[in-house]
């Protein structure tokens, strides 16, 4: 299939089609012998690009976010002459430190970075720990951020470049939720996971604010299965870790992990 046929087959929205068309251009560059790489991609973009690459016959590529459990990753398209182990990431890591008394969040750092006029796609994961934060950023931004990223929230920052091998994962805060639902519909499971009313959950879903397994879903009655990931703008992410069994009242028993 040519590029247009692939896009017609895979793209599920106009926005996704534009994104995939740009990725396809980079793939064509690699096929001509020129290494090419996407910006940092969200989980939904990675999923969409994965579908495109499958339809394209699995051309040589790799996803990398700079550390083992990265959520945001770039996709590198490899020419025939380049091996994966020879690929050099176009990004680096910065470590920011501040006085330990200040509690900063992912939102504080993202706001500070975007406030410097930096595009979100140039920034990978933001890994916040007490007193320090590791940022994955494209290499060309490193000098600018070292000079200008001097504060986040109410804290003053000091920053230095570190090797990718030194990146430290944050301690994930997860709350386990045990509940029952009348049926494993998305609105019911989402309501349980985020401790909100089912009608509110349904409204958020139909408004296009929810994703199921990193893909937009606007159907409140979509069935959810074990291992599924539910995300919602403004509420966060939860994972269905167990689903099955019936309570004495005939309701489905489920366990979720909500990321705080």
Buried (B, 14 or more C-beta within 10 A) or exposed (E): EEBEEBBEEBBEEEEBBEBBBEBBEBBBBBBEEEBBBBBBBBBBBBBBBBBBBEBBEEEBBEBBBBBEEBBBBBBBBBBEEBEEEEBEBBBBBBBBBBEEEBEBEEEBBBEBBEEEEBEEBBBBBBBBEEBBBBBBBBEEBBEEBBEBBBBBBEBEBEBEBBEBEEBBEBEEEBEEBEBBBEEBBBBBBBBBBBEBEBEBBBBBBBEEBBBBBBBBBEBBEBEBEEEBBBBBEEBEBBBBBBBEEEEEEEBBBBBBBBEE
